[in-house]
Amino acid sequence: MAISQKILKAKIALQQEAVAKQLRKLRIDAEMSQDNLAQLAGIDRKTINRIENGHFSPTLDTITRVCVVLKITPSNLLGSGKTTQK
């Protein structure tokens, strides 16, 4: 059964919000500012800010850089691997 575009967009927005909240939590837990994380990851601070505020979808390269600096795996950032409700 195909999913409607409206439902798809809503589910994507929820997932992006979850990643944004998780990044902020992990960064704060690591006692890092957005600037510290960005400098160590070799990306712009505005990129971290935009991801945390849900205004930007990070590339795999950005996710990998952030994860290396925070000493986590991408699955820690992206979620537990559990499926979402239908």
Secondary structure as GFF3:
##gff-version 3
##sequence-region A 1 86
A	DSSP	alpha_helix	5	29	.	.	.	ID=ss1
A	DSSP	alpha_helix	34	41	.	.	.	ID=ss2
A	DSSP	alpha_helix	45	52	.	.	.	ID=ss3
A	DSSP	alpha_helix	60	70	.	.	.	ID=ss4
A	DSSP	alpha_helix	74	78	.	.	.	ID=ss5
###
